[in-house]
Amino acid sequence: MSDLLEVLPDFDLKPHSHLLHSLEKNDVTVADLITLDPKEIARKCPLPVADVQRLVEDAIHALQRDTLQGVRKKRRFRAAGAGETAGDGPETRKELPLKVRTLDPNIDQALNGGLHPGHIVEVVGESAVGKTQFVLGLLLSVQLPPPKGLGKGSIYISTEGPLHTKRLSQILLHHPEYNGLDPGQGPSLDRVRTIATNDLEAQEHILRYQLPVAVQRFNIGLIVLDSVAANFRAEHDTRTAAQLADRAFELAKLGNMLRRVAVENNIVVVVTNQVSDRFDDSRNLLQSSSPATTSSPTPPGVQASAAVLEWRREARSLDHQQRFFTGWGDEKGKSKHEQLKTPALGLAWANQISARIVLKMESERQEYAGGNLWKDKKKSRTFSVVFAPWAGPTRCPIRYEIGMQGVVSIPDTERPKEALAAVDKGHEDLLDEAFWATDDDEEFP
């Protein structure tokens, strides 16, 4: 094999020396070893099948080890370039990877330390819930030196309005984390770049050509796209299947561009997204008025079996399963109207992101103040992680408020003890044996 030592210079040839001459005579390469069946190679050479099988296994293991070593070296090189010591000691491993923190202890704990570079993070919620306030704080915190930030600048790409510089200055002035920092260590508005995109054509040109150059030139560690749905909702019609397919294709291109920038430069990409209303499925109403339900009564066992089958079909449907990745539809004690929400751009965009953060605003309630007087209570906002590769889903949403310093969590001392139990029982239907029962009684054609 002429290319074995070129591909794997440290490969041990002694256990397989009796095979090399025949393999090289028949022009068998390393690519042939890992792609062809060992029996086919043994017939071609000819050689014992068992010996060829052992050679193939050893070559695959050697390639895997070489790949893992290359990944580790690349990570250490990136960490050294970001200002960390690229050593092999345990102290250095604890510092990796770098993260962008929100500077709120409760929210950072829910995010397992913060936002990890190399990923697309979506912040989704209704209007006035505080999505822009959340990302404005990240534009400043990313400038802090590790471990609280990346020590780099940020880029704010707006599709709906200009950057709120006055609000950014207010956060910088009132946040306690920035008080007492030296001018060289504290965040600055000069390290926040802003770009406005009013249509999809300009947005694609900026993301494909200008953004990679700007990231390198200005030492950028965070990119914010606020919001991702604005231009798509304005320019894409979704009345037909062909229009939905076109939009899905454009969303895949957008996700590919943002993901490439995030991975190649080891930075964080945050996008805000809007929500849409979804309609309740009325199949149960139609089924109850169908002729089949008004016919002669059926035996109880048949009715129970049909109910189980219908229940299993419903549990496997998208309407039922989307609550696991959209962040809506699994709340206890809320009206069904409040749960019939879903992030905009659908499943095509959900497949492009690595993490999803949901910000919600509960309905405004009133409390009795005596006599005929009722006192309005402030709307309650909550933060929760739906999915992320570095953090688990938030079991109990974190209540927060928007203050002068930005998004601040509220200690929830009045949270009922039944909250965790309600989460544990939220999917107890999956533990029912009837759901996983086999269809032994069904007849197949």
Salt bridges, closest charged atoms under 4 A:
ASP51 OD2 - HIS18 NE2 3.19
ASP51 OD1 - ARG54 NH2 2.21
ASP58 OD2 - HIS16 NE2 2.77
ASP88 OD1 - ARG76 NH1 3.64
GLU122 OE1 - ARG356 NE 2.44
GLU126 OE1 - LYS341 NZ 3.87
GLU177 OE2 - LYS148 NZ 2.07
GLU204 OE2 - ARG208 NH2 3.33
GLU204 OE2 - LYS253 NZ 3.33
ASP237 OD2 - ARG239 NE 3.52
GLU250 OE1 - LYS253 NZ 3.57
ASP277 OD1 - LYS341 NZ 2.50
ASP280 OD2 - LYS336 NZ 3.30
ASP281 OD2 - ARG283 NE 2.39
GLU310 OE1 - ARG313 NH1 3.33
GLU314 OE1 - ARG283 NH2 2.54
ASP330 OD1 - ARG323 NH1 3.04
ASP330 OD2 - HIS427 NE2 3.20
GLU331 OE2 - LYS360 NZ 2.02
GLU362 OE1 - ARG365 NH1 3.49
GLU367 OE2 - LYS375 NZ 3.12
ASP412 OD1 - ARG399 NH1 3.72
ASP412 OD2 - ARG415 NE 3.31
ASP424 OD1 - ARG395 NH2 2.64
ASP439 OD1 - ARG312 NH1 3.12
